[in-house]
Amino acid sequence: MTKSMKECVRAALSVSYRYDIYLPTGGVATFVI
């Protein structure tokens, strides 16, 4: 994986965790999409 790809994954994970705080299904929806 390139650095840019890793950064994208890292960003997606951070976003999913933030959504999990507000919406329990936020992380699941993020990974599904």
N, C-alpha and C positions, 0 to 999 in steps of 0.2 A: 504493500500500500504506500502511496506517496504521502508526503507530509500534508498536502492539501486534503486528501481523502481522510486522513486521520483527524484533521481539524474539523472536517464536516461531521464525522462520527462523534467527535467530542462535543461539538455544538448541539447535535441532535440529542445526545444523552443529557446534556445540561438542560436543554429545553424540556425534554420529557420529564426530568426530575422536577422541574419548576411546575409543570402542569400537574404532576402527581400531587403536589401540595394542595392545589385547588380542586382538581378533578381526578378521582381515583383511576379513571379510564384514560386519562390524558396520555400517559406513557404508552399504553397498549395501542392507542390510535396512532400515535406518532410512529411507532415501529411498523404498524400495519401499512401505513401510507408510505 
